[in-house]
């Protein structure tokens, strides 16, 4: 099978990031800053994923910054956007 290529013919690396690589791109030790918009890295039985909208930790619960809806997920990392 041929690897995908850019317009100039360079091969595109399509390998998926490992759990460790994703975790290294986020903070995951200590307490996340409260009431600040953050990008979240979460994990479930399938793997890791990034929540597609900004969230904040408020009152001990993660919430969608725009809607205030509670996020029900296992958060394993966070970073400022």
C-alpha positions, 0 to 999 in steps of 0.5 A: 500500500502506498503512503499518502503524499503531499503535492510535492511528492513528500510522504505524509506520516499517517501514524496515530499518536500513542497514548504517551505522546498525547499525554506528553502534549498536555499537563497532567500533574497537580491541580488544573487551574480553576475557571480558565478555558482549557483544552482537555485530553480524555480517555475511555475504553477505546483510547484518548481523545481531545474534547472539541471545545474549551472547558473549565473546571468550576466547583470541582466539575468540568464544564463547557465554556460556552454552554456551561454543560457539565462534561462527563469524561475521564480527564487525563490532561489539560492545556491552555489554548 
